[in-house]
Amino acid sequence: MVFPDGKYPAGGKSDIEGIFPPPYFEWFQFEKDFTVYFNLEECISYLCEYITANGPFDGFLGFSQGATLSALLIGYQAQGKLLKEHPPIKFLISISGCKFRNPSICDVAYKDTIKAKSVHFIGEKDWLKLPSEDLTSAFDKPLIIRHPQGHTVPRLDEVATSQLRKWITEEVLCQPKVGISVCEHETDHEEKKSEKGTKLEPCGTNQDKGVNGVEINKGSETVEVAQA
């Protein structure tokens, strides 16, 4: 896995204060209705250059703003807008991700059903629950894993963990092992060279790196996750 850092200082108060020391960073800024964005194009250009220089990568793992951005990159690539020389991204692991709402972005990134495999972690108490559910509609046969927690990387029970191990065995391990993860806040991530991956994480979040390389099963399915 590799963990590129966000480029822009995070605005507002962060929920990870007291867990990870500052400074905190984010990938882009946005207005409240999530239709107007700042530094987004610069962020996309930076990530495309990073992916091209450090790849190729098989998949993206993202949390919140990071998951939202990961899905956007995959959708844009499918439409031939970017990463034209990079092999198609095969899978997305989205934790509390959502769609961009600006029509000029939606009409391109989500124009057609995205064929990349995807798993979506959705929290019952997450303030992005409904937007996260909406993101699943952009993907072909998405796997949805629900949990009773909020806007966080969830702790999974044995049932969900077994499902993930099965997907890793059937989908990830049978492919060349390369992945990508873009982290938004922390600046002291340790790069693990054995398997490349990118994880995108947002500002003001409780970060947990327990979920790493996961690919998706063949059909659409929902897994309910009990509180661990």
GIZIPE-V956990 format. One record per pair of residues at least 6 apart in sequence whose C-alpha atoms are under 8 Angstrom apart, sorted by the first residue. I is the first residue (numbers start at 1). GAP is how many residues later the second one is. D is the distance in whole Angstrom. If there is no record, write none. Layout:
I;GAP;D  I;GAP;D
//
This chain:
1;177;8  1;178;6  1;179;6  1;180;6  1;190;7  1;191;5  1;192;7  1;193;8  1;194;5  1;195;4  1;196;4  1;197;6  2;177;8  2;178;6  2;179;6  2;180;7  2;189;5  2;190;6  2;191;7  2;194;6  2;195;5  2;196;5  2;197;7  3;177;7  3;178;5  3;179;5  3;180;5  3;186;6  3;187;8  3;188;7  3;194;7  3;195;5  3;196;6  3;197;8  4;177;7  4;178;5  4;179;6  4;180;8  4;194;7  4;195;8  5;20;8  5;177;6  5;178;5  5;179;5  5;180;7  5;181;7  5;182;6  6;19;5  6;20;5  6;21;5  6;176;8  6;177;6  6;178;4  6;179;6  7;18;6  7;19;6  7;20;6  7;36;8  7;177;8  8;17;5  8;18;5  8;19;6  8;20;7  9;14;8  9;15;6  9;16;4  9;17;6  10;14;6  10;15;5  10;16;5  10;175;8  10;193;6  11;192;8  13;191;7  14;10;8  14;189;6  14;190;4  14;191;7  15;189;4  15;190;5  15;191;6  16;188;6  16;189;6  16;190;5  16;191;7  19;187;8  20;166;8  22;164;8  23;162;8  23;163;7  23;164;8  24;160;8  24;161;5  24;162;6  24;163;8  24;179;7  25;159;6  25;160;4  25;161;7  25;178;6  26;158;5  26;159;6  26;175;8  26;176;6  26;177;5  27;12;8  27;13;7  27;16;6  27;38;8  27;39;8  27;157;6  27;175;7  28;9;7  28;10;6  28;11;5  28;12;5  28;15;7  29;8;6  29;9;5  29;10;7  29;11;7  30;6;6  30;7;4  30;8;6  31;6;7  34;66;7  34;67;6  34;68;7  35;65;7  35;66;5  35;67;4  36;66;7  44;29;8  48;34;8  48;35;6  51;6;7  52;31;7  52;34;7  55;141;8  56;30;7  56;31;7  56;122;7  57;30;8  57;32;7  57;121;5  57;122;5  57;123;6  57;139;7  57;140;7  58;30;8  58;31;5  58;32;5  58;33;7  58;118;8  58;119;7  58;120;5  58;121;5  58;122;7  58;139;8  59;30;5  59;31;6  59;32;5  59;33;6  59;34;8  59;119;7  59;120;5  59;121;6  59;138;7  59;139;7  60;10;6  60;29;8  60;31;7  60;32;5  60;33;6  60;119;6  60;120;5  60;121;6  60;137;7  60;138;5  60;139;6  60;140;8  61;6;7  61;9;7  61;31;6  61;32;5  61;33;6  61;34;8  61;119;7  61;120;5  61;121;8  61;136;8  61;137;6  61;138;4  61;139;6  61;151;7  61;152;8  62;6;7  62;7;8  62;8;6  62;30;8  62;31;6  62;32;5  62;33;6  62;35;8  62;119;7  62;120;7  62;121;8  62;136;8  62;137;5  62;138;4  62;139;6  63;31;6  63;32;5  63;33;6  63;34;6  63;90;7  63;136;7  63;137;6  63;138;5  63;139;6  64;30;8  64;31;6  64;32;5  64;33;5  64;34;7  64;87;8  64;136;8  64;137;6  64;138;6  65;32;6  65;33;8  65;135;7  65;136;6  65;137;5  65;138;8  66;31;7  66;116;7  66;117;7  66;118;7  66;133;7  66;134;3  66;135;4  66;136;6  67;26;7  67;27;5  67;28;6  67;29;7  67;30;5  67;31;7  67;132;8  67;133;6  67;134;7  68;26;8  68;29;5  68;30;5  68;31;6  68;32;7  69;131;7  70;22;7  70;130;7  71;21;7  71;23;8  71;28;8  72;27;8  72;28;8  72;37;6  73;9;8  73;36;8  74;15;6  74;35;8  74;40;8  74;42;8  75;33;8  75;34;4  75;35;6  75;39;6  76;6;6  76;32;7  76;33;5  77;6;6  77;7;7  77;11;7  78;10;7  78;31;8  78;36;7  79;29;7  79;30;7  89;27;7  90;26;5  90;27;6  91;25;5  91;26;4  91;27;5  91;124;6  91;125;7  92;24;7  92;25;6  92;26;5  92;27;6  92;123;7  93;25;6  93;26;5  93;27;6  93;121;7  93;122;7  94;24;7  94;25;6  94;26;5  94;27;6  95;25;6  95;26;5  95;27;7  95;57;8  95;58;7  96;24;7  96;25;6  96;26;6  96;27;7  96;30;8  96;32;6  96;33;7  96;36;6  96;55;7  96;56;8  97;23;8  97;31;8  97;34;8  97;35;5  97;38;7  98;30;7  98;33;5  98;34;5  98;35;8  98;36;7  98;37;5  99;7;8  99;32;7  99;33;8  99;35;7  99;36;5  100;6;7  110;28;6  112;26;8  113;24;8  113;25;5  113;26;5  113;27;6  114;24;6  114;25;5  114;26;6  115;24;6  115;25;5  116;23;7  116;24;7  117;22;8  117;23;7  117;24;8  117;25;7  117;98;7  117;99;5  117;100;8  118;21;7  118;23;8  118;24;5  118;25;6  118;97;7  118;98;6  119;23;6  119;24;5  119;25;6  119;26;7  119;96;7  119;97;6  120;12;8  120;16;7  120;22;7  120;23;6  120;24;5  120;25;6  121;23;6  121;24;5  121;25;6  121;26;7  121;33;8  122;7;6  122;10;6  122;11;7  122;22;7  122;23;6  122;24;5  122;25;6  123;6;6  123;23;6  123;24;5  123;25;6  123;26;5  123;27;5  123;28;7  123;29;8  123;31;8  124;22;7  124;23;6  124;24;5  124;25;6  124;26;6  125;23;6  125;24;6  125;25;4  125;26;7  126;23;7  126;24;4  126;25;5  126;26;8  127;23;7  127;24;7  128;23;7  136;6;6  136;8;8  141;77;7  141;78;5  141;79;4  141;80;8  142;74;8  142;77;7  142;78;5  142;79;7  143;73;7  143;74;7  143;76;7  143;77;5  143;78;5  143;79;6  143;80;8  144;76;8  144;77;6  144;78;5  144;79;6  145;15;8  145;77;5  145;78;5  145;79;6  145;80;7  146;76;7  146;77;6  146;78;5  146;79;6  147;7;7  147;9;8  147;77;6  147;78;5  147;79;6  147;80;7  148;77;7  148;78;7  148;79;6  149;78;7  151;54;7  151;55;8  152;53;7  152;54;6  152;55;7  152;56;8  153;53;7  153;54;6  153;55;6  153;56;8  155;72;7  155;73;6  156;69;6  156;70;7  156;71;8  156;72;6  157;68;6  157;69;6  157;70;7  157;71;6  159;66;7  160;63;7  160;64;8  160;65;6  164;50;6  164;51;8  165;49;8  167;47;7  167;48;6  167;49;6  167;50;6  168;45;7  168;46;5  168;47;6  171;44;6  171;45;7  171;46;7  172;41;8  172;42;7  172;43;6  177;18;6  177;19;7  178;17;5  178;18;5  178;19;6  179;16;7  179;17;5  179;18;3  179;19;6  179;34;7  180;16;6  180;17;2  180;18;2  180;19;6  181;16;5  181;17;2  181;18;2  181;19;5  182;16;5  182;17;4  182;18;4  182;19;6  183;15;8  183;16;5  183;17;4  183;18;5  183;19;7  184;16;6  184;17;5  184;18;5  184;19;7  185;16;7  185;17;7  185;18;6  197;16;8  201;6;8
//
